């Protein structure tokens, strides 16, 4: 038995994933992100996610997270280009539906998305910015090998002040030594 097999598979976000986005818009899942979005904002986000997944030359990639071996869609994750402190980087973010939290899904998906970002060979660093009071997402960053750089002030969504932790993963450190 392969004990290193990932308990998740990442599949590109598609038109069929709007129901998942709506399910993830629940107040308990959006409490660290400024609260649930309007229907119009959800439609716009879904369209952006579909574009990200359809255009490999775009600014990033979005995925649905499929739990294995159950083959159940349990959340989303992605990475996208960002400028942080004047440096081009990738940013990542994820969400896992309540019934599937606490099972290592987000950590496995974050490790998988880091490998995909590394394979792009575009940016050295992958950042995550969970709210300072989001213990679960901060634990995911720690377990996935990110380095805590400290607290930062954010505005997300625009007009909503937020205190976040800046976590950074060195994607070059993930490469085998001979490939560096």
C-alpha positions as CSV (number, residue, x, y, z in Angstrom):
1,X,0.0,0.0,0.0
2,X,1.3,3.5,-0.9
3,X,1.1,5.5,2.3
4,X,2.3,8.6,0.4
5,X,-0.6,8.7,-1.9
6,X,-2.5,12.0,-1.7
7,X,-6.1,11.7,-0.3
8,X,-7.1,14.3,-2.9
9,X,-7.1,15.0,-6.7
10,X,-7.2,18.5,-8.1
11,X,-9.4,19.0,-11.2
12,X,-9.7,22.2,-13.2
13,X,-12.6,24.4,-12.3
14,X,-15.4,24.2,-14.8
15,X,-18.8,25.7,-15.6
16,X,-20.4,22.8,-13.6
17,X,-18.8,24.1,-10.4
18,X,-21.1,27.0,-9.7
19,X,-23.0,24.9,-7.1
20,X,-19.8,24.2,-5.2
21,X,-19.0,28.0,-5.2
22,X,-22.5,28.7,-3.9
23,X,-22.1,26.0,-1.1
24,X,-18.8,27.5,-0.1
25,X,-20.5,31.0,0.3
26,X,-21.9,29.9,3.6
27,X,-21.5,32.3,6.5
28,X,-19.4,29.9,8.5
29,X,-16.9,29.5,5.6
30,X,-16.8,33.2,4.8
31,X,-16.4,34.6,8.3
32,X,-12.7,35.2,7.8
33,X,-13.2,36.7,4.3
34,X,-15.7,39.5,5.0
35,X,-18.9,37.4,4.9
36,X,-20.9,35.8,2.2
37,X,-20.8,37.4,-1.3
38,X,-23.8,38.6,-3.3
39,X,-25.2,36.5,-6.1
40,X,-23.7,38.9,-8.6
41,X,-20.2,38.6,-6.9
42,X,-20.5,34.8,-7.0
43,X,-21.3,34.8,-10.7
44,X,-18.3,37.1,-11.4
45,X,-16.0,34.9,-9.2
46,X,-17.2,31.8,-11.0
47,X,-16.6,33.3,-14.4
48,X,-13.1,34.4,-13.3
49,X,-12.4,30.8,-12.0
50,X,-13.6,29.3,-15.3
51,X,-11.4,31.7,-17.3
52,X,-8.3,30.9,-15.1
53,X,-8.8,27.1,-15.7
54,X,-9.5,27.4,-19.4
55,X,-6.5,29.7,-20.3
56,X,-3.2,28.2,-19.3
57,X,-1.5,31.5,-20.2
58,X,-3.7,33.4,-17.8
59,X,-2.8,34.7,-14.3
60,X,-3.3,31.4,-12.5
61,X,-5.3,28.2,-12.1
62,X,-8.3,27.2,-10.0
63,X,-9.3,23.7,-9.1
64,X,-12.1,21.7,-7.4
65,X,-10.8,19.4,-4.7
66,X,-11.9,15.8,-5.1
67,X,-11.6,13.5,-2.0
68,X,-10.3,10.1,-2.7
69,X,-11.2,7.3,-2.8
70,X,-14.8,8.6,-2.3
71,X,-14.6,10.7,-5.5
72,X,-16.5,13.5,-3.8
73,X,-16.0,17.2,-4.6
74,X,-15.2,18.8,-1.2
75,X,-13.8,22.3,-1.9
76,X,-11.6,24.5,-4.0
77,X,-8.0,25.7,-4.2
78,X,-6.0,27.7,-6.7
79,X,-2.9,29.8,-7.3
80,X,-2.6,33.0,-9.2
81,X,0.0,35.7,-10.0
82,X,0.4,38.5,-7.5
83,X,2.8,41.3,-6.8
84,X,3.8,41.3,-3.2
85,X,6.3,43.8,-1.7
86,X,7.2,44.7,-5.3
87,X,8.1,41.1,-6.2
88,X,6.1,38.8,-8.6
89,X,4.9,35.8,-6.7
90,X,2.1,33.3,-6.6
91,X,-0.7,33.5,-4.1
92,X,-2.8,30.5,-3.0
93,X,-6.2,30.1,-1.3
94,X,-8.5,27.2,-0.5
95,X,-11.8,26.3,1.1
96,X,-13.1,23.0,2.2
97,X,-16.7,22.2,2.9
98,X,-17.6,21.8,6.7
99,X,-18.3,18.1,6.5
100,X,-14.8,17.4,5.2
101,X,-12.7,19.7,7.4
102,X,-10.2,18.3,9.9
103,X,-9.3,15.3,7.7
104,X,-6.1,16.7,6.1
105,X,-7.9,17.7,2.8
106,X,-6.7,21.3,2.8
107,X,-3.1,20.4,3.6
108,X,-3.0,17.7,0.9
109,X,-4.6,20.1,-1.6
110,X,-2.1,22.9,-0.7
111,X,0.8,20.5,-1.1
112,X,-0.6,19.5,-4.5
113,X,-1.2,23.0,-5.7
114,X,2.4,24.0,-4.6
115,X,3.7,21.3,-6.8
116,X,1.7,22.6,-9.7
117,X,2.9,26.2,-9.1
118,X,6.5,24.9,-8.9
119,X,6.1,23.1,-12.2
120,X,5.1,26.4,-13.9
121,X,8.7,27.6,-13.2
122,X,7.6,31.2,-13.3
123,X,7.8,32.5,-9.7
124,X,10.0,31.4,-6.8
125,X,7.5,32.0,-4.0
126,X,4.0,30.9,-3.2
127,X,2.3,33.0,-0.5
128,X,-0.9,32.4,1.5
129,X,-2.6,35.1,3.6
130,X,-5.0,33.5,6.1
131,X,-6.6,35.8,8.7
132,X,-4.6,35.8,11.9
133,X,-7.7,34.4,13.7
134,X,-8.2,31.5,11.3
135,X,-6.4,28.8,13.2
136,X,-7.3,26.0,10.8
137,X,-5.9,27.8,7.7
138,X,-2.8,28.9,9.6
139,X,-2.2,25.2,10.6
140,X,-2.6,24.2,6.9
141,X,0.2,26.6,6.0
142,X,2.5,25.3,8.8
143,X,1.8,21.6,7.9
144,X,2.3,22.3,4.2
145,X,5.8,23.7,4.9
146,X,5.3,27.4,4.5
147,X,7.4,29.8,6.5
148,X,5.6,32.4,8.6
149,X,6.9,35.9,7.7
150,X,4.6,37.8,10.1
151,X,1.3,39.7,10.3
152,X,0.2,42.1,7.5
153,X,-2.7,44.5,7.0
154,X,-5.0,43.6,4.1
155,X,-8.2,44.8,2.6
156,X,-10.4,41.9,1.5
157,X,-12.8,42.3,0.1
158,X,-12.0,45.9,-0.8
159,X,-13.1,48.2,2.0
160,X,-12.9,45.4,4.6
161,X,-9.8,45.7,6.8
162,X,-8.2,42.3,7.7
163,X,-5.2,41.2,9.7
164,X,-3.5,38.3,7.9
165,X,-0.4,36.2,8.4
166,X,2.0,36.2,5.5
167,X,3.1,32.6,4.9
168,X,5.7,31.9,2.2
169,X,6.8,28.7,0.5
170,X,10.0,28.6,-1.5
171,X,9.0,26.7,-4.7
172,X,12.7,26.3,-5.7
173,X,13.3,24.4,-2.4
174,X,10.7,21.9,-3.6
175,X,12.8,21.0,-6.7
176,X,15.2,18.2,-6.6
177,X,18.7,19.5,-6.0
178,X,19.9,18.5,-9.5
179,X,17.1,20.6,-11.1
180,X,18.0,23.8,-9.3
